[in-house]
């Protein structure tokens, strides 16, 4: 796998019906399939799907959602591991 761009995680939501987390943010670069995110802290997250996300606000901003099968107990754990607010390398 090689780095093909970056993804800045702005927020994360847990999808109860699917039992997974979606990381929401901005993606930059040119790539085929996003397979993993590698953070500067060394955290490596598998990505199972990429999907468009409409952020609910007056401007209806379009963001990218990356669904991960990684297990986190809570949103606080994502903050503690410095995932939310961080920029990761996109590996394909």
C-alpha positions, 0 to 999 in steps of 0.5 A: 500500500502507498500514501495517496492523499490525506484525510482530516477527521473533523468529527465521528459518529457511531452508527448503531444499526451497523455497529461501526464508526463513520469518520467525517471530514475532508479528503485530499488527493487522487486515489482509487480505493481508501483501504486504511488511514495512518495517523502520525501517532501510529494508529492505523485504521481499516476503512471498509467504505467511503460515502458522501455525508451532508452536514446539517447546517444552513449551508448544507456542506458536503463532507466525506465519510469513511466507515471503519470497522475499528472498535472504539468504546466511545467518542471520547476514545477517538479524542484520546487517541488523537483521531478527531482533529487529526490528519491521516495519510490515506493508504490504498 
